Amino acid sequence: MEIKGIAGTLLAGGRIAARLRDWTIEHLETGSVIRAAVEPVIPFWLEHSSHFDVVLQVGSRTWRWRRIEVLIDQGRMKAQVEGNPEVRSGA
């Protein structure tokens, strides 16, 4: 199964490091893989953080995975996540 969305963020220590665009989540037996286009907001945080919070807009909700290792290459992000995200309703 695959879920698609258009907006999200990468947080480094609570700071916005990058905006995520055109993301997908592919569910596998071993977890899920998130892929997205990355638009750096503060490149320093992308280069100097080892773990990020991945926050995705899913309809009127946000899905958040904490302290995830991500691979960023040529403007694209890939992250392997396990378990369910924290889900919050929008205002």
N, C-alpha and C positions, 0 to 999 in steps of 0.2 A: 504494500500500500504506500502511496506517496501523497503528501500534503504540500500545497504550494501557497506562498504568500508574497507580499510585496515589501514589507517594512520590518525592521528590527534594529537592534543595537548590540554592540560589543562593549561591555563595561570592564574596566580595569580598576579594581579597588573602588568601585562606585562612580568612576569617572567615565564619560563617554569617550571611548577610543576610536570607534568607527560606527558608521551607519551600515546596515545590511539591506540589500535590495534583492528582489527576485530570488527568494530563498525556497528551498525544497527540503522536506524531511522524508527520508526513505526508511521505512521500518523493516528491520532484518531480524533474524532469530537471535542475534547476539546484541541487539540494541538498535539504535537509530543513527543514521548519518545525516547531518545537516550540511547543506551546501548553499552558499550565497555569494553574491557580488559584494565587495567591500569598498566603501568610500571612506578613507581615513578622515577623521576629525582632528585627532592629535597623534601624528605618527610616532612621537616619542613613546606613548603608552603601548602602541602595537609592537614596537621594537624592544621594549624593556619589561614587558609583563610576560610571565610564563603561563598564567591561567586567566581566564576571562569568564564573566557571566554572559551567557548568550540569552538575549531577550527578544522574542519574536511576537509580532502582532498577529493574532489569529482571530479575525472578526473583531468583536468588541472586547476581547480578552488579551492578556499577555501571558505567554508561556516563558518560564525562566529556568535555565539550568545554571547552577553555580560552580565556579572553579573548574572550568573545562579547558583542556588543552586544545588549541586550534592550530591548524596549518593554514597559513596565508601565503599564496603564491600567485603572482601576476594578477592581482586584483580579485582573486577568488578565495573563499574560505571553505575549509572542510573541518568538521568536528564530529567525533564519535561520541554519542551520549548513551547512558544507560538509565533505566528507570523513567518514571514519569516526571514531567516538569512541574514546577510550582505554577499554579494557574490563578490569575487574579482577574476579576471583572473590571471593565473600564467604567469610568464615571459618566 
